[in-house]
Amino acid sequence: MDTRTKTLRIFIISLSLVAAFWFSLFNYWQQYSTAYVISAYLIIGLFACHGLWQPQRYLGFYCGWIKVSHTLNRWLIQFLLTMIFFIIITPSALLYRLSGKNIRNSTLNQQGSYRINSSKKTAQDMEHPF
């Protein structure tokens, strides 16, 4: 796991920007007075500034965040691949089976190559190919 100071600073700044964006996006500020809104943005700003000056204090939080995200990623990928298999691949295979087509029994072209030479090669062609 990468725990360099630069990585921790990028993590804290990214987390602060996402928190501020989500706070603005869902319009939480409409329910509360202006003092709550200003204090929320100040807390987010102080979190970001503290993360810039002392990023090693957030090392435990960063490691926990990464472990949770890796676990969630593993579960989500398995779930998505399972859904793709059962929603896309299985119905298409059943349709092929119902239509009587068998993909494995397809025959290849009997010609030796897909490319046909336009003329026979001579010795001069080999000496000066272009």
N, C-alpha and C positions, 0 to 999 in steps of 0.2 A: 504494500500500500504506500502510495506517495504522500509523505507527510512533510514535505518541504514548506518553508515559510511562504513562498510564492503561491503554492497550491492552496494553503490554508487561507491566505488573503483573498484569492479569487473565489473560494468557496463562501467566505463571509460576505463579500461584496455581492455576489450573485444571490445569496439567500436574502440579503437586505433589499436588493432591487425587486426580487420576486414578492417579498412581503409587502413592500410599498405598492407595487403594481396590483396585487390582489386586493389590498385595502382600498385602492382607488377604483378598481374594476367593479366590485360588487356594491359600491355606493354605501358602505357602512356609515359614512360620514353624514348621510341625510337623517339618520335616526338620532344622532347625538349632537350635542352642542359643539361649537367651534373649539372650545378648550380641549375636549376629548380628542378631536381630530389632530390638533396641533401637538398634543402630548403624545399621541400614537406615532406621528411622524418623527418627533424628537427622539422617542425611544428607538425607533428603527435607525435613525441617523447616529445615535450614540452607540448602538450595537455595531454599526458599520465602522465607525471611527475606532472603537475599542478593538475591533477585529483587525484593523490596519496596524495599530500600534503594538498589540500583543496577541498575535495570531496563535501562539502556542497554547494559550489558555483554552482554546476551543478544539484542541486535539481530540479529546475524548468524545465530544459531540460529533466531530467530523468522522471519527472511526465508527461510531455507532450508526451515523447516517449512512455511511458507505455499506456497512454490513446489512442494514435493513434494505437498502436499495438493491443490493446484489441478490438477496433472498427473494425480494419482490420480483425482480427481473427474471429469476429462474422459474418461479411459479407462473408468471405471466406468459413467458415464452412457451412453456409446456402447454398451458391452457390454449393459447392462440394456435399452436401447431395442431393440437387435438381438434379444435373447432374447424380449422381449414381442412383437415382430413375428413371429418364427418360431414361438413357442409359442401365441399367442392369435389373432392376426389371420390368419395364413396358414391354419390349420386351419378357422377359421370361414368363410373365403372358399371353401375347397375344399368344405365341407359345403353352402354355398349353391349352388355350381356343380353338385354332384352331385344336389341336390334339384330343380334346374331353376328355382329362383327367381332373378329378376334384380331387384336393389334399384333400379337406375336407371330401370326401366320402370314404376315405380309411378305411378298416375294420381291427380291431385288432385281434391278435391271440386269439383263444377261450380258450386256456389253462390258468389255473389260475396264472401261474408264468413262468418265463423264466428258472427257475432252477428246476431240477428234482432231488429229493432225491434218493440216491443210495440204501439206506436201511432204515428200520424202526428203530427208536430210542428206546433204552431200558433204564431201570432205571440205569444200570451200566454206560451207555454212559453219562448220566447226572451227575453222581458222579465224573467220571474221563473223562472230555471232550477231553483231549489231549493225 
